[in-house]
Amino acid sequence: MNIQAIYDTFIAEQNKLNRDNRYKGKEEYYHASAAGSCLRKLYFESVLVAEATNSPSKESYRKMRLGTVFHSEMEDCFSTGTGTLSIPSIGTGTTVLSTSTIYSIYQEKEILIKDLNVRGFYDLVLVNDETGEVFLYDFKTIGSFPYKLKFGRNPKPNSSKRYELQLGTYGMAIAKEFGNLDGMFLVYYNKDTSIMKQVTVPMVYVDEARRFWEKAQREHAKGLPPLKFNESPVESWECNYCQYKDLCDNA
């Protein structure tokens, strides 16, 4: 029996189900998770709504599935019967919240920013029921090598800031929905060592995200953006992994 083939089929079915549930009938929206990515890729994906011609390998899908499993675990971790959570002494990066503060929990909710034509799903929002403070979290799974590049002894700067811009995109919607936003955090999980690290994301990325999506709209109104490093593509290596590589090469 080929267990790997059975698992690959299962992953493909689950991915299709997730795409249909989240995106079918709404393909014209930009994906919030694509913030900071290549403007040409965004054009093929959300303006032309073109069919991808270069799918990731089955090995890549298995790796990505680990992230899905971790997100599901975190959702279960924060689920309670009442929708609230008592958390002792949580540090926010600038302050330490009081012991046993009660938080209202919001998970995996859709956001829609109509003026920017952007939609997506945030991971976690915690609202301090005493102070009304609103905190936004996003979970990321990464391997040991990128983890070392980000948090090791000699960290390498990440020029794209995609995760920060993604979180800033959610932040725009959260600030509007709840009336304020007091902190944004990326929570990294090392898939190889199980080490977790929480990073505070500066609030300036809310404005940076808006500027990115406004630029995307301006450029896409002109048609397919030209090849221009730092914009299309953002990083030199990403073309080799792009699902629209053939379309882009022949455009």
C-alpha positions in Angstrom: 0.0 0.0 0.0 1.4 3.4 -1.0 0.7 5.5 2.2 2.4 8.5 0.8 0.1 8.5 -2.3 -2.9 8.2 -0.1 -1.8 11.1 2.0 -1.0 13.3 -1.0 -4.5 12.6 -2.3 -6.0 13.6 1.0 -4.0 16.8 1.1 -5.1 17.7 -2.5 -8.8 17.1 -1.5 -8.5 19.2 1.6 -6.7 22.0 -0.2 -9.5 22.1 -2.9 -12.2 22.1 -0.2 -10.5 25.0 1.6 -10.1 27.0 -1.6 -13.7 26.4 -2.5 -15.0 27.4 0.9 -12.9 30.5 1.1 -12.4 31.8 -2.4 -14.9 30.3 -4.8 -17.0 33.1 -6.2 -14.8 35.8 -4.8 -11.7 35.3 -7.0 -11.6 38.9 -8.0 -10.4 40.1 -4.5 -6.8 40.4 -3.6 -5.7 37.9 -0.9 -4.6 39.7 2.2 -1.9 37.0 2.6 -0.4 38.2 -0.7 0.6 41.6 0.7 4.1 42.5 -0.3 4.3 39.9 -3.0 5.1 40.3 -6.7 2.8 42.7 -8.5 2.9 40.6 -11.7 1.9 37.5 -9.7 -1.0 39.5 -8.1 -2.1 40.6 -11.6 -2.4 37.0 -12.8 -4.0 35.8 -9.6 -6.6 38.5 -8.8 -7.0 40.7 -11.9 -6.9 38.1 -14.7 -7.9 35.3 -12.3 -5.7 33.0 -14.4 -5.4 29.3 -13.8 -2.0 28.5 -12.2 0.3 26.6 -14.6 3.1 25.7 -12.2 1.8 23.9 -9.1 4.0 23.2 -6.1 5.4 19.7 -5.7 3.7 17.1 -3.6 6.5 17.4 -1.1 5.9 21.2 -0.8 2.2 20.5 -0.2 3.1 18.1 2.6 5.3 20.8 4.2 2.6 23.4 3.9 0.2 21.0 5.5 2.2 21.1 8.7 1.3 24.8 8.9 -2.4 24.0 8.5 -2.2 21.5 11.3 -0.4 23.9 13.6 -3.0 26.6 12.9 -5.8 24.1 13.7 -4.0 23.3 17.0 -3.7 27.0 17.9 -7.4 27.5 17.1 -8.3 24.6 19.4 -5.9 26.0 22.0 -7.8 29.2 22.2 -11.3 27.8 22.0 -13.4 27.8 25.1 -17.1 27.3 25.7 -17.7 30.9 26.7 -15.6 32.6 24.1 -13.4 34.2 26.8 -10.0 33.3 28.2 -8.3 34.1 31.5 -4.6 34.6 30.8 -2.1 35.2 33.6 0.6 37.9 33.0 0.9 38.2 29.2 3.6 40.5 28.0 2.6 42.7 25.0 6.0 43.9 24.1 5.5 47.3 25.8 3.5 46.5 28.9 2.6 43.5 31.1 -1.1 42.9 31.5 -2.5 42.2 34.9 -2.8 38.6 36.2 -5.8 36.7 35.2 -7.0 39.3 32.7 -10.1 38.2 30.8 -10.0 38.3 27.0 -12.7 37.9 24.5 -11.5 35.6 21.7 -12.0 36.0 17.9 -10.5 33.4 15.5 -10.3 32.7 11.8 -12.7 35.6 10.9 -13.0 37.0 7.4 -11.9 40.6 6.8 -13.0 42.6 3.8 -11.5 46.0 2.8 -13.8 47.1 0.0 -12.0 50.2 -1.1 -8.8 48.2 -1.6 -10.6 45.1 -3.0 -8.8 43.0 -0.4 -10.2 40.1 1.7 -8.7 37.5 4.0 -8.9 35.6 7.3 -7.0 36.6 10.4 -5.8 34.0 12.9 -6.5 35.5 16.3 -7.7 38.6 18.0 -7.7 39.0 21.8 -9.7 41.9 23.3 -9.0 42.8 26.9 -12.4 43.0 28.5 -11.2 45.4 31.2 -9.4 48.0 29.1 -10.8 47.4 25.7 -7.3 46.9 24.2 -7.3 44.9 21.0 -4.4 42.6 20.1 -3.9 40.9 16.7 -1.9 37.7 16.2 -0.8 35.7 13.2 0.9 32.3 13.4 3.8 31.3 11.1 5.5 27.9 10.8 9.1 27.9 9.5 12.0 25.5 9.3 15.2 25.7 11.2 17.2 27.4 8.4 14.9 30.4 8.0 14.4 30.5 11.7 18.2 30.8 12.1 18.3 33.5 9.5 15.6 35.5 11.4 16.6 34.8 15.0 20.1 33.4 15.0 23.4 34.9 16.2 23.8 36.8 12.9 20.2 37.4 11.7 19.7 38.3 8.0 17.4 41.2 7.3 14.3 40.3 5.4 13.7 42.9 2.7 10.2 41.9 1.7 8.4 42.2 5.1 5.5 40.2 3.6 4.4 38.8 7.0 4.4 42.3 8.5 2.4 43.7 5.6 0.0 40.8 5.8 -0.6 41.5 9.4 -0.9 45.2 8.7 -3.6 44.4 6.2 -5.6 42.6 8.8 -4.8 45.4 11.2 -6.7 47.9 8.9 -9.8 45.8 9.1 -9.5 45.1 12.8 -9.0 48.7 13.8 -12.2 49.6 11.9 -14.2 46.6 13.3 -13.2 47.1 16.9 -12.6 50.8 17.0 -8.9 50.5 17.9 -5.9 48.3 17.6 -3.2 48.3 20.3 -0.7 45.6 19.3 0.2 43.3 16.4 2.3 40.1 16.9 3.8 37.4 14.7 4.2 34.1 16.5 6.8 31.8 14.8 6.9 28.1 15.4 10.1 26.2 14.4 8.8 23.0 12.8 12.1 21.2 13.5 12.7 22.1 17.1 9.2 23.2 18.3 10.7 26.5 19.6 8.2 29.3 19.5 9.0 33.0 19.4 6.7 36.0 19.5 7.6 39.2 17.7 6.0 42.6 18.0 5.1 44.2 14.7 5.3 48.0 14.6 2.0 49.6 14.0 3.4 51.6 11.0 2.8 48.4 8.9 -0.9 49.2 8.9 -0.2 52.3 6.9 2.5 50.5 4.9 0.0 47.8 3.9 -2.5 50.4 2.7 0.2 52.0 0.6 1.1 48.6 -0.9 -2.5 47.8 -1.9 -3.1 51.3 -3.3 0.0 50.9 -5.4 -1.1 47.5 -6.6 -4.4 49.0 -7.7 -2.7 51.9 -9.6 -0.3 49.6 -11.4 -2.9 47.0 -12.3 -5.2 49.7 -13.7 -2.5 50.1 -16.4 -2.3 46.4 -17.2 0.4 43.8 -16.5 3.2 45.5 -14.5 6.7 45.4 -16.1 9.5 43.3 -14.7 11.1 45.5 -12.0 13.2 44.0 -9.2 11.9 44.7 -5.7 8.4 44.9 -7.1 8.0 42.3 -9.9 9.5 40.2 -8.5 10.2 41.3 -5.0 13.0 38.8 -4.5 15.1 37.1 -7.2 14.5 33.5 -6.1 10.7 33.6 -6.0 10.2 33.2 -9.8 11.4 29.6 -9.6 8.5 28.8 -7.2 5.8 31.0 -8.7 2.6 29.2 -9.9 2.3 31.7 -12.8 5.9 31.4 -14.0 5.0 30.1 -17.5 2.3 32.8 -18.0 4.8 35.4 -16.8 7.6 34.2 -19.1 5.4 34.2 -22.1 3.6 37.6 -21.4 
